[in-house]
Amino acid sequence: MASDTTSTSATADGTAGSGRPLAVVTGASSGIGLELARQLVDHHFDLLVAAEDAEIAVAAAVLRAGSSGSVEHVQVDLRDEQGVADLYARIRADGRPLAAIALNAGHGQGGAFVDTDLADELSIIDLNITSTVRLAKLVLRDMVAAGEGRVLVTSSIASTMPGSFQAVYNASKSFLQSFTEALQNELQDSGVTLTLLMPGPTETDFFERADMAEDTKVGTSRKDDPAQVAKQGFEALMAGKDRVVGGSLKTKVQEAAGKAMPDKLKAAMHRRMAEPGSGD
């Protein structure tokens, strides 16, 4: 997929030179990503937002309307190596050091592993894992060279449990958790911080895209507010915290309870939430 890059500044003189720090959010056309972008704009960052769908232009326009700084967008498919390269080239073209990035792009697919399409599962791996590793490799080298920078990685409390009927998605989030925790240790003296955002089920279009909205218990249940999740993630990012569970008290209790639960029991619990037909 070819990338489409649009640069539009809301500064008084029409330039991008606002003197504000630069931040990037991937997967920013809706949901938690859009709300993370809103948090950054509201706290005086200039912003570059990215997503694969055309709605990213609409999201950028909405963000721009509420900002006195610069909001730009890149429509790019991060599952492709070239898509990551295009986004990174746009970051570098800005000329400023990257102050913060939210590696948030991701998607899932529900259903029994033996029934789902392999292409769908590989797409999850390409976006959730491979694109994050590729982009992190590029931006972290720059941040370490500069001696500063903040990275937010969106994992999930799903990373802590075997994902029956979401096997590849949960495993991808487990990878992101382990990957980020390893980098936290490696970079502890670098001036660069990495923060894990661990949401629970959140009111976004995730479940509809994953074919889980209508016939699963988790898809039909009440979910957390993405604005609340993003606010908690942003505050943890700025405080340099290693990890934050995003969402309601119910989500935090669920995550805490899971620490004492054996994996076999967690897999059975996940099955009751995610198995097709469990929402009936």
C-alpha positions in Angstrom: 0.0 0.0 0.0 1.4 3.4 -1.0 1.7 5.9 1.8 -0.1 9.2 1.7 1.6 12.0 3.7 -0.1 15.3 4.5 1.5 18.1 6.4 -0.7 20.8 7.8 0.3 23.3 10.6 -2.0 25.3 12.8 0.6 27.8 13.8 -0.1 31.5 13.2 2.6 31.8 10.5 1.7 28.6 8.7 5.0 26.8 9.5 5.8 23.8 11.6 8.3 25.6 13.6 6.3 26.0 16.8 9.1 25.3 19.3 7.0 22.5 20.7 8.3 19.0 21.2 7.4 16.4 18.6 5.4 13.3 19.3 4.1 10.4 17.1 1.2 8.1 17.6 0.5 5.0 15.5 -2.9 3.5 15.1 -4.3 7.0 15.7 -7.4 7.1 13.6 -9.7 5.9 16.4 -10.0 4.4 19.8 -7.1 4.5 22.3 -4.7 5.8 19.6 -6.9 8.8 18.8 -7.3 9.6 22.5 -3.5 9.3 23.1 -3.1 11.8 20.3 -5.6 14.1 21.9 -3.7 13.9 25.2 -0.5 14.9 23.5 -2.1 17.8 21.6 -3.7 19.0 24.8 -0.3 19.0 26.5 1.4 21.2 23.9 3.1 18.6 21.6 3.3 19.0 17.9 2.0 15.8 16.5 2.4 13.3 13.6 -0.3 10.6 13.6 -0.3 7.5 11.5 -2.7 4.7 10.5 -3.5 2.6 7.4 -7.1 3.8 6.9 -8.3 7.0 5.3 -9.9 8.1 8.6 -6.5 9.2 9.8 -7.0 12.4 7.8 -10.3 13.1 9.6 -8.7 12.3 12.9 -5.9 14.8 12.2 -8.4 17.5 11.2 -10.3 17.0 14.5 -7.1 17.2 16.5 -5.9 20.2 14.6 -9.1 22.1 15.3 -8.3 21.9 19.0 -4.6 22.7 18.8 -2.5 25.8 18.4 0.4 23.6 17.3 1.1 21.4 14.3 -0.8 18.2 13.5 0.3 16.2 10.6 -0.8 12.7 9.3 0.6 9.8 7.4 -1.7 7.2 5.9 0.6 4.2 5.8 0.4 0.4 6.3 2.9 -0.5 9.0 2.6 -4.2 8.2 4.8 -3.5 5.3 8.5 -2.8 5.8 8.2 0.1 3.4 5.4 1.6 5.4 7.6 1.7 8.5 10.4 3.3 6.4 8.0 5.9 5.1 6.8 6.9 8.6 10.4 7.0 9.9 11.4 9.2 6.9 8.7 11.6 7.8 9.8 11.7 11.4 13.4 12.4 10.3 12.3 15.0 7.8 10.8 17.1 10.6 14.3 17.9 11.8 13.5 17.9 15.5 14.5 15.1 17.9 11.5 12.8 18.6 10.3 13.6 22.2 7.7 10.9 22.5 6.1 8.1 20.5 3.1 5.8 21.2 3.6 2.5 19.5 -0.1 1.7 19.5 -1.0 0.2 16.2 -2.5 -3.2 16.4 -5.5 -5.4 15.7 -6.9 -8.9 16.5 -9.0 -11.7 15.2 -11.4 -13.9 17.2 -12.3 -17.5 16.5 -10.8 -21.0 16.8 -7.3 -21.1 15.5 -8.0 -24.1 13.3 -10.9 -22.2 11.7 -9.4 -18.7 11.2 -7.5 -17.7 8.0 -3.7 -17.9 8.2 -3.5 -14.6 6.4 -5.4 -12.9 9.3 -3.2 -14.4 11.9 0.0 -13.4 10.0 -1.4 -9.9 9.7 -1.7 -9.7 13.5 2.0 -10.7 13.8 3.1 -8.3 11.1 1.3 -5.3 12.7 1.4 -6.0 16.4 4.9 -7.4 16.6 7.0 -6.9 13.5 6.1 -3.3 12.8 6.6 -2.4 16.5 10.1 -4.0 16.5 11.0 -2.3 13.2 9.9 1.1 14.3 11.3 0.8 17.8 14.7 -0.2 16.3 14.8 3.0 14.3 13.5 5.6 16.8 15.2 4.1 19.9 18.6 4.4 18.3 17.9 8.1 17.7 16.6 8.6 21.2 19.6 6.9 22.8 21.9 9.0 20.7 20.1 12.1 21.9 20.1 10.9 25.5 16.3 11.4 25.9 12.9 10.3 24.8 9.7 8.6 25.9 8.1 5.5 24.4 4.6 4.2 25.2 3.9 0.6 24.0 0.3 -0.5 24.0 0.1 -4.1 25.2 -2.9 -5.4 27.0 -3.9 -7.3 30.2 -4.6 -10.1 27.6 -0.8 -10.5 27.5 -1.0 -12.1 30.9 -3.3 -15.0 29.9 -3.4 -17.7 27.3 -6.0 -16.4 24.7 -8.3 -19.2 23.9 -10.1 -18.2 20.7 -7.7 -15.2 20.4 -4.6 -17.3 20.5 -2.3 -15.2 18.2 -3.6 -11.8 19.4 -2.9 -12.6 23.1 0.5 -14.1 22.2 1.4 -10.9 20.3 0.6 -8.8 23.3 2.7 -11.1 25.5 5.6 -10.5 23.1 5.1 -6.7 23.4 5.2 -7.0 27.2 8.3 -9.1 27.3 10.0 -7.0 24.6 9.3 -3.7 26.4 10.4 -5.0 29.8 13.7 -6.2 28.3 14.3 -2.8 26.7 13.5 -1.0 30.0 16.4 -2.9 31.6 18.7 -2.4 28.6 18.1 1.3 28.4 17.8 2.1 32.2 20.8 4.5 32.1 20.2 6.0 28.7 17.8 8.8 29.5 15.1 7.0 27.4 12.0 5.6 29.2 9.6 2.9 28.0 6.1 2.6 29.4 3.8 -0.4 29.0 0.1 0.5 28.7 -2.0 -2.4 29.7 -5.7 -1.8 28.8 -8.6 -4.3 29.4 -11.6 -4.5 27.1 -12.1 -1.0 25.8 -15.0 0.7 23.9 -13.3 0.9 20.4 -14.0 -0.8 17.1 -11.5 -3.5 17.9 -14.1 -6.2 18.6 -16.1 -5.4 15.5 -13.0 -5.7 13.3 -12.0 -8.9 15.1 -15.5 -10.4 14.4 -16.2 -10.6 18.1 -18.7 -7.8 18.6 -22.0 -9.7 18.4 -21.5 -13.3 19.6 -18.9 -13.2 22.3 -19.3 -12.4 26.0 -16.4 -9.9 25.9 -17.7 -8.3 22.7 -21.2 -7.7 24.1 -20.1 -6.6 27.7 -19.6 -3.1 29.0 -16.1 -1.8 28.3 -13.8 0.9 29.5 -13.7 4.4 28.1 -10.7 4.9 25.7 -10.3 8.5 26.8 -9.8 7.3 30.4 -7.3 4.6 29.2 -5.4 7.2 27.2 -5.2 9.7 30.0 -3.8 7.1 32.3 -1.3 6.0 29.7 -0.2 9.6 29.0 0.3 10.4 32.6 2.4 7.2 33.1 4.4 8.0 30.0 5.2 11.5 31.2 6.1 10.2 34.7 8.5 7.7 33.2 6.6 4.8 34.8 7.4 1.2 33.6 3.8 0.1 33.5 0.2 1.1 33.9 -3.0 -0.8 33.8 -5.5 1.4 31.9 -9.2 1.5 32.5 -11.7 1.1 35.3 -11.2 -0.3 38.8 -12.9 -3.5 37.5 -10.1 -3.9 34.9 -7.4 -3.3 37.6 -8.9 -5.9 39.9 -9.1 -8.4 37.0 -5.5 -7.9 36.2 -4.4 -8.2 39.8 -6.4 -11.3 40.4 -4.9 -12.9 37.3 -1.4 -12.8 38.9 -2.4 -15.5 41.4 -4.3 -17.6 38.9 -2.7 -20.6 37.1 -2.5 -20.3 33.3 -4.7 -23.3 32.7 -7.5 -21.6 34.7 -6.9 -18.3 32.9 -7.2 -20.1 29.5 -10.5 -21.5 30.6 -11.7 -18.1 31.8 -10.7 -16.5 28.5 -12.6 -19.2 26.6 -15.8 -18.2 28.5 -15.3 -14.6 27.4 -14.1 -15.1 23.8 -15.6 -18.3 22.4 -18.0 -17.7 19.6 -21.5 -18.1 21.0 -20.6 -17.0 24.5 -22.4 -13.8 24.1 -25.8 -15.5 23.7 
